[in-house]
């Protein structure tokens, strides 16, 4: 799934984010989940924006700042390219 997410496909990006959010098959990471949901949202998967917003409401300001930085990196790598 990660390979497809890295190729810019929104549905695998959404799924990978959910895996990071739950720690299923990967180490749990709210920052990774936020970043992948951001990429999926930018690629047109509307449910990703809602999931990202819900996650953000539970994150500390510090963790959210880190996640937003990572999301910007992913936007450049997995949305623009």
OpenMM code with the backbone's topology and positions (N, CA, C; nanometers):
from openmm import Vec3, app, unit

residues = "UNK UNK UNK UNK UNK UNK UNK UNK UNK UNK UNK UNK UNK UNK UNK UNK UNK UNK UNK UNK UNK UNK UNK UNK UNK UNK UNK UNK UNK UNK UNK UNK UNK UNK UNK UNK UNK UNK UNK UNK UNK UNK UNK UNK UNK UNK UNK UNK UNK UNK UNK UNK UNK UNK UNK UNK UNK UNK UNK UNK UNK UNK UNK UNK UNK UNK UNK UNK UNK UNK UNK UNK UNK UNK UNK UNK UNK UNK UNK UNK UNK".split()
positions = [
    Vec3(0.0816, -0.1185, 0.0000),
    Vec3(0.0000, 0.0000, 0.0000),
    Vec3(0.0866, 0.1258, 0.0000),
    Vec3(0.1992, 0.1216, 0.0718),
    Vec3(0.2844, 0.2401, 0.0790),
    Vec3(0.3367, 0.2795, -0.0590),
    Vec3(0.3712, 0.1813, -0.1410),
    Vec3(0.4232, 0.2125, -0.2744),
    Vec3(0.3187, 0.2866, -0.3568),
    Vec3(0.1929, 0.2446, -0.3487),
    Vec3(0.0864, 0.3138, -0.4217),
    Vec3(0.0610, 0.4530, -0.3639),
    Vec3(0.0685, 0.4638, -0.2326),
    Vec3(0.0516, 0.5951, -0.1688),
    Vec3(0.1603, 0.6908, -0.2160),
    Vec3(0.2823, 0.6411, -0.2232),
    Vec3(0.3939, 0.7246, -0.2671),
    Vec3(0.3846, 0.7607, -0.4154),
    Vec3(0.3064, 0.6857, -0.4911),
    Vec3(0.2853, 0.7184, -0.6324),
    Vec3(0.1751, 0.8226, -0.6503),
    Vec3(0.1132, 0.8640, -0.5406),
    Vec3(0.0156, 0.9712, -0.5467),
    Vec3(-0.1293, 0.9285, -0.5542),
    Vec3(-0.1587, 0.8023, -0.5250),
    Vec3(-0.2966, 0.7546, -0.5288),
    Vec3(-0.3665, 0.7841, -0.3952),
    Vec3(-0.4784, 0.8541, -0.4032),
    Vec3(-0.5468, 0.9031, -0.2841),
    Vec3(-0.5995, 0.7919, -0.1936),
    Vec3(-0.6617, 0.6883, -0.2513),
    Vec3(-0.7194, 0.5833, -0.1673),
    Vec3(-0.6121, 0.5109, -0.0849),
    Vec3(-0.4999, 0.4706, -0.1435),
    Vec3(-0.3950, 0.4102, -0.0612),
    Vec3(-0.3357, 0.5083, 0.0409),
    Vec3(-0.3308, 0.6362, 0.0070),
    Vec3(-0.2836, 0.7355, 0.1037),
    Vec3(-0.3773, 0.7395, 0.2238),
    Vec3(-0.5066, 0.7363, 0.1967),
    Vec3(-0.6053, 0.7345, 0.3045),
    Vec3(-0.5879, 0.6094, 0.3908),
    Vec3(-0.5742, 0.4950, 0.3260),
    Vec3(-0.5579, 0.3685, 0.3989),
    Vec3(-0.4313, 0.3644, 0.4811),
    Vec3(-0.3225, 0.4144, 0.4249),
    Vec3(-0.1953, 0.4167, 0.4981),
    Vec3(-0.2066, 0.5079, 0.6196),
    Vec3(-0.2744, 0.6209, 0.6034),
    Vec3(-0.2959, 0.7105, 0.7173),
    Vec3(-0.3711, 0.6396, 0.8292),
    Vec3(-0.4739, 0.5649, 0.7926),
    Vec3(-0.5519, 0.4913, 0.8928),
    Vec3(-0.4651, 0.3878, 0.9634),
    Vec3(-0.3767, 0.3243, 0.8884),
    Vec3(-0.2857, 0.2269, 0.9494),
    Vec3(-0.1951, 0.2948, 1.0522),
    Vec3(-0.1416, 0.4113, 1.0181),
    Vec3(-0.0563, 0.4849, 1.1127),
    Vec3(-0.1364, 0.5323, 1.2334),
    Vec3(-0.2586, 0.5755, 1.2109),
    Vec3(-0.3415, 0.6234, 1.3216),
    Vec3(-0.3688, 0.5119, 1.4227),
    Vec3(-0.3872, 0.3904, 1.3728),
    Vec3(-0.4212, 0.2766, 1.4585),
    Vec3(-0.3007, 0.1910, 1.4971),
    Vec3(-0.1871, 0.2122, 1.4299),
    Vec3(-0.0708, 0.1283, 1.4555),
    Vec3(-0.0890, -0.0126, 1.4022),
    Vec3(-0.1575, -0.0262, 1.2900),
    Vec3(-0.1819, -0.1578, 1.2300),
    Vec3(-0.0807, -0.1842, 1.1195),
    Vec3(0.0140, -0.2729, 1.1469),
    Vec3(0.1144, -0.3092, 1.0478),
    Vec3(0.2295, -0.2107, 1.0395),
    Vec3(0.2188, -0.0993, 1.1105),
    Vec3(0.3232, 0.0032, 1.1173),
    Vec3(0.3266, 0.0558, 1.2603),
    Vec3(0.4342, 0.1241, 1.2942),
    Vec3(0.4398, 0.1867, 1.4261),
    Vec3(0.3402, 0.3024, 1.4301),
    Vec3(0.2598, 0.3102, 1.5349),
    Vec3(0.1595, 0.4150, 1.5454),
    Vec3(0.2264, 0.5526, 1.5422),
    Vec3(0.1710, 0.6419, 1.4623),
    Vec3(0.2244, 0.7770, 1.4505),
    Vec3(0.1145, 0.8729, 1.4059),
    Vec3(0.0765, 0.9622, 1.4965),
    Vec3(-0.0235, 1.0619, 1.4604),
    Vec3(0.0295, 1.1562, 1.3527),
    Vec3(0.1573, 1.1887, 1.3585),
    Vec3(0.2158, 1.2787, 1.2584),
    Vec3(0.2106, 1.2166, 1.1193),
    Vec3(0.2434, 1.0884, 1.1095),
    Vec3(0.2374, 1.0194, 0.9807),
    Vec3(0.0928, 1.0114, 0.9316),
    Vec3(0.0019, 0.9801, 1.0222),
    Vec3(-0.1399, 0.9717, 0.9847),
    Vec3(-0.1881, 1.1064, 0.9322),
    Vec3(-0.1559, 1.2130, 1.0034),
    Vec3(-0.1966, 1.3466, 0.9614),
    Vec3(-0.1399, 1.3796, 0.8231),
    Vec3(-0.0126, 1.3516, 0.8041),
    Vec3(0.0528, 1.3835, 0.6766),
    Vec3(-0.0088, 1.3049, 0.5608),
    Vec3(-0.0342, 1.1766, 0.5807),
    Vec3(-0.0922, 1.0961, 0.4728),
    Vec3(-0.2372, 1.1349, 0.4465),
    Vec3(-0.3132, 1.1675, 0.5517),
    Vec3(-0.4495, 1.2143, 0.5293),
    Vec3(-0.4485, 1.3487, 0.4570),
    Vec3(-0.3498, 1.4307, 0.4852),
    Vec3(-0.3373, 1.5578, 0.4140),
    Vec3(-0.3115, 1.5341, 0.2654),
    Vec3(-0.2212, 1.4425, 0.2351),
    Vec3(-0.1915, 1.4113, 0.0951),
    Vec3(-0.3163, 1.3585, 0.0246),
    Vec3(-0.3870, 1.2671, 0.0907),
    Vec3(-0.5089, 1.2111, 0.0306),
    Vec3(-0.6136, 1.3198, 0.0072),
    Vec3(-0.6270, 1.4112, 0.1024),
    Vec3(-0.7232, 1.5205, 0.0872),
    Vec3(-0.6850, 1.6085, -0.0312),
    Vec3(-0.5583, 1.6395, -0.0437),
    Vec3(-0.5119, 1.7224, -0.1553),
    Vec3(-0.5291, 1.6511, -0.2891),
    Vec3(-0.5297, 1.5188, -0.2858),
    Vec3(-0.5504, 1.4397, -0.4072),
    Vec3(-0.6981, 1.4112, -0.4326),
    Vec3(-0.7860, 1.4774, -0.3598),
    Vec3(-0.9278, 1.4696, -0.3904),
    Vec3(-1.0111, 1.3732, -0.3082),
    Vec3(-0.9534, 1.3105, -0.2071),
    Vec3(-1.0289, 1.2157, -0.1246),
    Vec3(-1.0909, 1.2933, -0.0083),
    Vec3(-1.2151, 1.3317, -0.0214),
    Vec3(-1.2784, 1.4239, 0.0734),
    Vec3(-1.2869, 1.3703, 0.2165),
    Vec3(-1.3020, 1.2423, 0.2344),
    Vec3(-1.3097, 1.1852, 0.3692),
    Vec3(-1.1785, 1.2030, 0.4455),
    Vec3(-1.0707, 1.2190, 0.3731),
    Vec3(-0.9401, 1.2354, 0.4375),
    Vec3(-0.9324, 1.3663, 0.5151),
    Vec3(-0.9919, 1.4712, 0.4625),
    Vec3(-0.9896, 1.5999, 0.5317),
    Vec3(-1.0637, 1.5911, 0.6646),
    Vec3(-1.1746, 1.5188, 0.6666),
    Vec3(-1.2506, 1.5017, 0.7913),
    Vec3(-1.1690, 1.4212, 0.8927),
    Vec3(-1.1078, 1.3123, 0.8479),
    Vec3(-1.0265, 1.2297, 0.9372),
    Vec3(-0.9092, 1.3098, 0.9922),
    Vec3(-0.8459, 1.3885, 0.9057),
    Vec3(-0.7332, 1.4724, 0.9480),
    Vec3(-0.7783, 1.5725, 1.0537),
    Vec3(-0.8929, 1.6333, 1.0324),
    Vec3(-0.9442, 1.7307, 1.1284),
    Vec3(-0.9756, 1.6690, 1.2635),
    Vec3(-1.0336, 1.5513, 1.2601),
    Vec3(-1.0631, 1.4817, 1.3854),
    Vec3(-0.9348, 1.4496, 1.4597),
    Vec3(-0.8368, 1.3979, 1.3892),
    Vec3(-0.7087, 1.3670, 1.4520),
    Vec3(-0.6446, 1.4930, 1.5087),
    Vec3(-0.6449, 1.6007, 1.4331),
    Vec3(-0.5827, 1.7255, 1.4761),
    Vec3(-0.6438, 1.7768, 1.6067),
    Vec3(-0.7716, 1.7527, 1.6260),
    Vec3(-0.8385, 1.8021, 1.7470),
    Vec3(-0.7878, 1.7336, 1.8740),
    Vec3(-0.7219, 1.6198, 1.8583),
    Vec3(-0.6682, 1.5464, 1.9728),
    Vec3(-0.5183, 1.5667, 1.9917),
    Vec3(-0.4536, 1.6336, 1.8989),
    Vec3(-0.3081, 1.6482, 1.9030),
    Vec3(-0.2680, 1.7739, 1.9798),
    Vec3(-0.1515, 1.7678, 2.0434),
    Vec3(-0.0974, 1.8868, 2.1088),
    Vec3(-0.0509, 1.9853, 2.0014),
    Vec3(-0.0349, 2.1106, 2.0389),
    Vec3(0.0113, 2.2114, 1.9429),
    Vec3(0.1479, 2.1745, 1.8860),
    Vec3(0.2338, 2.1228, 1.9699),
    Vec3(0.3683, 2.0837, 1.9269),
    Vec3(0.3622, 1.9693, 1.8259),
    Vec3(0.2846, 1.8675, 1.8580),
    Vec3(0.2720, 1.7528, 1.7673),
    Vec3(0.2040, 1.7933, 1.6368),
    Vec3(0.1070, 1.8820, 1.6455),
    Vec3(0.0380, 1.9277, 1.5255),
    Vec3(0.1328, 2.0079, 1.4357),
    Vec3(0.2184, 2.0882, 1.4957),
    Vec3(0.3164, 2.1640, 1.4172),
    Vec3(0.4109, 2.0697, 1.3433),
    Vec3(0.4543, 1.9647, 1.4114),
    Vec3(0.5401, 1.8635, 1.3489),
    Vec3(0.4662, 1.7947, 1.2349),
    Vec3(0.3413, 1.7596, 1.2580),
    Vec3(0.2606, 1.6917, 1.1566),
    Vec3(0.2385, 1.7808, 1.0347),
    Vec3(0.2151, 1.9076, 1.0564),
    Vec3(0.1938, 2.0004, 0.9454),
    Vec3(0.3207, 2.0162, 0.8618),
    Vec3(0.4349, 2.0149, 0.9274),
    Vec3(0.5621, 2.0226, 0.8546),
    Vec3(0.5792, 1.8984, 0.7670),
    Vec3(0.5517, 1.7822, 0.8237),
    Vec3(0.5604, 1.6581, 0.7486),
    Vec3(0.4588, 1.6569, 0.6340),
    Vec3(0.3392, 1.7081, 0.6598),
    Vec3(0.2361, 1.7138, 0.5555),
    Vec3(0.2816, 1.8000, 0.4385),
    Vec3(0.3507, 1.9072, 0.4674),
    Vec3(0.4023, 1.9927, 0.3601),
    Vec3(0.5044, 1.9179, 0.2751),
    Vec3(0.5917, 1.8417, 0.3411),
    Vec3(0.6896, 1.7600, 0.2689),
    Vec3(0.6189, 1.6579, 0.1802),
    Vec3(0.5162, 1.5928, 0.2335),
    Vec3(0.4424, 1.4923, 0.1566),
    Vec3(0.3659, 1.5564, 0.0416),
    Vec3(0.3145, 1.6774, 0.0644),
    Vec3(0.2439, 1.7480, -0.0413),
    Vec3(0.3371, 1.7691, -0.1600),
    Vec3(0.4589, 1.8097, -0.1322),
    Vec3(0.5577, 1.8309, -0.2392),
    Vec3(0.5940, 1.6996, -0.3068),
    Vec3(0.6162, 1.5943, -0.2270),
    Vec3(0.6616, 1.4660, -0.2819),
    Vec3(0.5509, 1.3831, -0.3461),
    Vec3(0.4320, 1.3841, -0.2880),
    Vec3(0.3306, 1.2877, -0.3291),
    Vec3(0.2036, 1.3492, -0.3901),
    Vec3(0.1996, 1.4820, -0.3993),
    Vec3(0.0853, 1.5460, -0.4623),
    Vec3(0.1307, 1.6237, -0.5856),
    Vec3(0.2314, 1.7052, -0.5685),
    Vec3(0.2770, 1.7891, -0.6795),
    Vec3(0.3469, 1.7115, -0.7897),
    Vec3(0.4228, 1.6106, -0.7515),
    Vec3(0.5026, 1.5378, -0.8518),
    Vec3(0.4184, 1.4470, -0.9360),
] * unit.nanometer
topology = app.Topology()
chain = topology.addChain("A")
for resn in residues:
    res = topology.addResidue(resn, chain)
    for name in ("N", "CA", "C"):
        topology.addAtom(name, app.Element.getBySymbol(name[0]), res)
